[in-house]
Amino acid sequence: MTNRLHFIINPAAGNGKSLRVWRKIRPLVESAGIPHAVHMTSAPGEAASISRKLAESHLARHDGVRDCIVVVGGDGTLREAANGLLDASADAGESASVPALSFIPAGSGNDFARDHGIPMDPAEALSNLLTALREGRRRRIDVIRTDGGEAAINSSGAGFDAAVAIAVNRSPLKRALGKIRLARLAYVGLMVRLLASYRPADVVLEVDGVRHAIRSVWLAAVTNIPSIGGGMRINPQAKPDDGLLDVCIVHGITRLRLITAFPRVYSGKHTTIRGVSFYRGRHIRLEASSPLPVHADGEDDGFTPFDVRVERRALEIVV
């Protein structure tokens, strides 16, 4: 079966990094001789609209060509494209075959690429993608369906990590550091700044109907992959295709203990720290004694309570 690539490029991702990446790989795409088209986004949410229209067009055709949507950007653009495909699939029915999704990392976090074995080097990532297409290597992964109706592909959660992620997205510090390829440092810097004023809350965590009352919770991270925030391995055992969501709860520890233990999360060695607890299930709900900020794939998603479910094998990817 012939493959056609549709590149969705977010020029704003990574302070223009996506455009630089596209300029680098474009000659390689053209020399490969594979049919392709390029779609530039110009506003938030446009990647979802583009991918949905491409999926609808793909479903309407019967020409033996298999489309694959390739996002060149960050995890936020990837999430938008995934939601467009999921919406088209839901409208067409479970048996409908919408385009697969792939990724050339050009953002600041790139957790999806990191945990799905996609190289950070653009040329290498493209080479691997073309090989996977030739060999028919596709797989289906779970997504996190939020109570707002949209899906997260990497993570959701509430508390301190959400507050930091939202602050990072709004901060000029991320853009400034991004220009010298140090955007990940913005997360650490804003985390330290917010730590002094942030107040943990008592929560009730419900996992598949079983309720757990937990006091003084700093954060609750629900993930489909091990990493969040550009390489923090918050749930080291998480798998994107096991039909389960992994939850990390940080609770009952001091600010000093939190900040001194923080570096261990990058290696996943925080799992032995007292005050770090893990849960796993298909349906996760969290209620808090005071409103906690909520994120979905690092984007602002309101406040608690929050309610998420796993949607098993919902998305086809090429990696």
C-alpha positions in Angstrom: 0.0 0.0 0.0 1.3 3.5 -0.9 1.8 5.9 1.9 1.3 9.7 1.8 2.7 12.0 4.5 1.0 15.1 5.7 3.3 17.3 7.7 1.6 19.6 10.3 4.1 22.3 11.3 3.6 24.7 14.1 5.9 27.7 13.4 5.6 28.9 17.0 6.8 25.7 18.6 10.2 25.9 20.3 10.7 29.6 19.4 10.7 28.7 15.7 12.6 25.5 16.1 9.9 23.6 14.1 10.6 25.7 11.0 14.3 25.1 11.4 13.7 21.4 11.7 11.4 21.4 8.6 14.1 23.2 6.5 16.5 20.5 7.6 14.4 17.5 6.7 12.5 18.9 3.7 15.3 17.9 1.2 15.4 14.5 2.8 11.6 14.1 2.3 11.8 15.2 -1.3 14.7 13.0 -2.1 12.9 10.0 -0.6 10.2 10.5 -3.4 7.3 9.8 -1.0 4.1 11.7 -1.7 3.6 14.5 0.9 1.9 17.7 1.7 2.7 20.5 4.2 0.2 22.3 6.5 1.3 25.3 8.5 -0.7 26.2 11.6 -1.3 29.9 12.3 -3.3 29.8 15.6 -3.9 27.6 18.6 -6.2 24.7 17.9 -5.6 24.7 14.2 -3.7 21.5 14.2 -6.8 19.7 15.4 -8.9 21.2 12.6 -6.3 20.3 10.0 -5.9 16.7 11.2 -9.7 16.2 11.4 -10.2 17.4 7.9 -7.4 15.2 6.6 -8.9 12.2 8.4 -12.4 13.0 6.9 -10.8 13.3 3.4 -8.9 10.0 3.9 -12.1 8.2 4.9 -13.9 9.5 1.8 -11.2 8.2 -0.6 -10.8 4.7 -1.8 -7.5 5.0 -3.8 -5.4 2.6 -1.9 -3.2 5.4 -0.4 -2.6 5.3 3.4 -2.2 8.7 4.9 0.1 9.4 7.9 0.0 12.7 9.7 3.5 13.8 10.9 3.6 16.6 13.5 6.7 18.8 13.5 6.5 20.7 16.7 6.0 20.1 20.4 3.8 17.9 22.5 1.1 20.6 22.5 0.7 20.5 18.8 0.9 16.7 18.8 -2.0 16.7 21.3 -4.1 18.9 19.0 -3.5 16.7 16.0 -4.3 13.6 18.0 -7.6 15.1 19.2 -8.6 15.9 15.6 -8.0 12.3 14.6 -9.9 11.0 17.6 -12.9 13.2 16.9 -12.9 12.1 13.2 -12.7 8.4 14.3 -15.5 8.9 16.9 -17.8 10.4 14.2 -17.0 7.7 11.6 -17.3 4.7 14.0 -14.8 2.4 15.7 -14.2 0.3 12.5 -13.2 3.3 10.5 -9.5 3.6 9.6 -8.3 7.2 10.1 -4.7 8.2 9.4 -1.9 7.2 11.7 0.1 9.8 13.7 3.8 10.3 13.9 6.1 13.0 15.3 9.3 14.9 14.5 10.2 16.5 17.9 10.8 20.3 17.7 9.4 21.5 21.0 11.0 22.1 24.4 9.7 19.1 26.3 9.3 16.3 23.7 8.2 13.7 26.3 6.2 11.8 23.7 9.3 11.3 21.5 11.5 10.4 24.5 9.2 7.7 25.7 8.3 6.3 22.3 11.9 5.9 21.1 11.8 8.7 18.6 15.2 10.2 18.1 15.7 13.9 19.0 17.8 14.4 15.8 15.3 15.4 13.1 17.1 13.6 10.2 17.3 10.4 12.3 13.7 10.7 13.4 12.6 11.1 9.7 14.8 8.1 8.6 13.2 5.9 11.3 9.7 7.0 10.3 10.3 6.2 6.7 11.7 2.8 7.6 8.7 2.1 9.9 6.3 3.0 7.1 8.1 0.7 4.6 8.0 -2.1 7.1 4.4 -1.5 8.2 5.4 -0.9 11.8 2.4 0.7 13.4 1.0 0.3 16.9 -2.0 1.5 18.9 -1.7 3.4 22.1 -4.1 4.4 24.9 -5.1 8.0 25.5 -6.3 9.8 28.6 -9.8 11.1 28.2 -10.4 14.1 30.4 -13.8 15.2 31.9 -13.8 18.1 29.4 -14.1 15.6 26.5 -10.7 16.2 25.0 -7.8 13.6 25.2 -4.3 13.9 26.6 -1.7 11.7 25.1 1.0 12.0 27.7 -0.3 13.2 31.1 -2.9 14.9 33.2 -2.8 15.9 36.8 -3.5 18.4 39.6 -1.5 20.4 42.1 2.0 21.9 42.1 3.1 20.4 38.8 0.1 21.8 37.1 0.7 25.2 38.6 4.3 25.1 37.4 3.4 23.9 33.9 0.8 26.6 33.5 3.2 29.3 34.7 5.9 28.1 32.3 3.5 28.3 29.4 2.7 31.9 30.3 6.2 33.0 31.1 8.6 35.0 28.9 11.4 33.1 30.6 10.6 29.9 28.6 10.8 31.9 25.3 14.0 33.6 26.3 15.7 30.3 27.4 14.3 28.6 24.3 16.3 30.9 22.1 19.5 29.4 23.6 18.0 25.9 23.7 17.6 25.8 27.5 13.8 26.0 27.8 13.7 23.1 30.2 15.5 25.3 32.8 12.4 27.5 32.9 10.5 24.7 34.6 13.1 24.4 37.3 13.3 28.2 37.8 9.6 28.7 38.1 9.2 25.6 40.3 11.6 27.2 42.8 9.7 30.5 42.6 6.3 29.0 43.1 7.4 26.7 45.9 7.4 29.5 48.5 3.7 30.4 48.0 2.1 27.1 47.0 -0.1 25.4 49.6 -0.8 21.6 49.5 -4.3 20.3 50.0 -6.1 17.3 51.4 -7.6 15.2 48.7 -9.7 12.1 48.0 -8.3 10.1 45.2 -10.6 7.5 43.7 -9.1 4.7 41.6 -11.6 2.4 39.9 -14.1 3.2 42.6 -11.8 2.7 45.5 -11.4 6.0 47.5 -8.2 7.0 49.3 -8.1 10.0 51.6 -4.6 11.6 51.5 -3.5 14.6 53.5 -1.3 17.4 52.4 -0.9 16.6 48.8 1.5 18.5 46.6 0.7 16.9 43.3 -1.1 14.1 41.6 0.4 13.2 38.3 -1.6 10.8 36.0 0.4 9.6 33.0 0.3 7.3 30.1 4.1 7.4 29.7 6.9 7.6 32.3 7.9 11.2 31.6 6.5 14.7 32.1 8.0 18.2 32.0 10.9 17.4 29.6 12.3 14.2 31.0 11.1 13.9 34.6 10.3 10.2 35.0 7.4 10.7 37.4 5.8 7.3 36.7 8.7 5.0 35.7 6.5 1.9 35.2 3.9 3.6 33.0 3.2 2.0 29.6 1.2 3.7 26.8 -0.6 0.5 25.7 -1.5 -1.5 28.8 -5.0 -0.1 29.3 -4.1 1.5 32.6 -3.2 5.0 33.9 -0.4 5.4 36.4 -0.7 7.9 39.2 2.0 9.4 41.4 1.0 11.3 44.5 3.5 13.4 46.5 2.2 14.1 49.9 3.0 14.9 53.6 6.6 16.2 53.0 8.2 19.5 53.7 9.2 22.1 51.1 12.8 21.5 51.9 12.4 17.7 51.4 10.5 18.3 48.2 13.2 20.5 46.7 16.1 18.3 47.8 14.4 15.2 46.4 13.4 16.8 43.1 16.6 15.9 41.1 15.9 12.2 41.7 12.7 12.4 39.6 14.8 12.7 36.4 16.2 9.2 37.0 13.0 7.8 38.4 14.7 7.2 41.8 12.1 9.2 43.7 10.0 6.0 44.0 11.6 5.1 47.3 11.0 8.4 49.0 8.6 8.4 51.9 5.7 10.5 50.9 5.6 9.4 47.3 2.8 6.9 46.5 1.7 5.2 43.3 -1.6 3.9 42.1 -2.8 2.3 38.8 -6.2 2.1 37.3 -8.6 2.7 34.4 -10.6 5.6 36.0 -9.1 8.2 38.2 -11.0 11.0 40.0 -9.6 13.5 42.4 -11.4 15.9 44.8 -9.5 18.5 46.9 -10.2 20.4 50.0 -9.3 23.6 48.1 -9.3 24.1 44.3 -6.1 22.8 42.7 -5.0 23.7 39.2 -5.3 21.0 36.6 -3.3 20.4 33.4 -3.7 18.1 30.4 -0.4 17.5 28.5 1.0 20.6 30.3 -1.9 22.9 29.2 -4.3 24.7 31.5 -7.3 22.5 32.1 -9.2 24.3 34.9 -9.4 23.3 38.5 -10.3 20.2 40.6 -12.3 18.1 40.8 -10.9 16.3 37.9 -11.9 13.0 36.3 -10.0 11.0 33.7 -10.4 7.6 32.1 -8.2 5.5 29.9 -9.4 5.1 26.3 -7.7 1.9 25.3 -5.9 1.5 22.0 -7.6 4.7 20.7 -4.8 6.1 18.6 -2.6 4.5 15.9 1.0 5.8 15.7 4.0 5.1 13.5 7.3 5.0 15.5 
